[in-house]
């Protein structure tokens, strides 16, 4: 089947850098496209051509209405709509209206990011669980900055476990802050992206923004605060319980983590895995589960996450099979010959 979509504006944005956007549509929907004069010809199976036409017509309408797609945004949107037949490009764009967080203007790039932001606004305790690159920490910091600037909270607490990613850094020279800063650098990066450097430094000096390892949260009650616990997969169950019980009055807490990147010692159970079993279904708490479709980094990151998921599924299945084969067969004791002849 063939179809033609009229496109008079926004062709460069539609194709993207090195044609990455149009190649994404072609690869995901298994179609072929050909650029004509002010139009795009689509060829493939009927259902795929119809879906591609819907997506492209939405794009044309949005551009005509004045919507401008920032670099990378369209690619993120297309990754969602080409895999989710129930989501239209127009609805996805309109539901993810841009918001201002300090000096940064951000729009949710997937349906799950929109649900995540909505959950943070509605609930006092939110868990964002999913692979790297889905915006869990970045959006949480953005919401914290927004809450601070609008005076809904009086301070921001950012914390994460001081656990190395599979390596031992040994003794680190310098003051206490200089020792723990390398572990907390991703949180600083997000802060500097939202606020001016001078403002962040001033807020840090006044302890309006506090960045510290989890160990220094014990015994505290965090009132009127926006608390973010990052890398929660590297907490023990005891640490998880401790940090969750620090939440005080007029406080909001967001816990983020990726259960596929646990750096705890062998045999230690992750507090993030356990808390999902303990608290799921508790009123007032919301869990938001991201997957590889929500990755908003380089397109290769999405493929890497998916490849590791497939690998772990195969390895897990093979391991279970090996365990079953290794189990000794249960010996059935020989029957007593006398039992075959009932006694009258």
C-alpha angles and dihedrals in degrees: 000000000000132000135175125216119196111231118176100158137033097029093139092052091046094054093041131192109339088353090289094148098050090043089053091054092046094047097043096046097032094235137130125230134198125193114229131173104308091335143077123226116214124198131181143077114348097247092048094047091049091050093047090049091052091051094047093045089052089051092050092049093049093049091048089053090055102260113152120205113217120220110291095004095098092049090053092049092048092052088059100044095044091056100035112058092188094061122078123205091235094052092045093052095043094047090052099059114176118261131193117237108180106299093344127089110205135180123189108256097203139028090253092054089053091050089048093054091045090050092051089052094049104036132054094214121040130172116205108194125176148092128311118285099031094114097248097139097031094054092044090054089047091054090047092052090048091051092049096047092048089050094239087129131022099219146014122229116197118186141164137164116274094233125142118231099246096313138085115236094187122197114003117202125225139047123330092264091050090052096053099035094085090060092049099042096109089060092051090049091056092047093051089050091057102038138032114270093241092051093050091049092049092049090048091051091052091045090238083127114036124188115187143141118267092251090072094057096072115116095012130119111210108208125178090009142128105223124195121187109192129192089022091166086077095059122099118233088257093053091047092053090046096053095043090055092054092076112115137183119317090008133133125202131197120189117195132184150136115234091200092065104055114158098182120125116277111280096022114123117227116244090216093059092048096046091055088060095041102046106027107120095021110136115250094026123099129196118201115193118202125193138188092284088067096057109123100182125088111330089244090065090064091051092046092052091049092047092053091048091054091045093050091048091053094044091047092050092047091048092052090049091050091051091051092048091048094054111105113246113254108248116226110217114237114261118255106250090216091059090065090067112060116218113240 
